[in-house]
Amino acid sequence: MRIRHVILLVATGIALAACGADGEPVQPTFNAAVGVGSSGSYVAGGVGVNRGPVGLFVGF
């Protein structure tokens, strides 16, 4: 009976990990730009974080 519980526990863990129930990974992003225009040079950039369908991005 004990071996049956171990096999069931391992199978449940594998199924849970396979379906993605542990969550999606967080994906950081970074953008940077340097440019020259008629009024001088400029620097721009931003950082962001994506997790599944939700994203947050802050530019500077």
Secondary structure, DSSP 4 states (H G I P E B T S, - for coil): -HHHHHHHHHHHHHHHHHTTTT-PPPEEEEEEEEEEETTEEEEEEEEEEEETTEEEEEE-
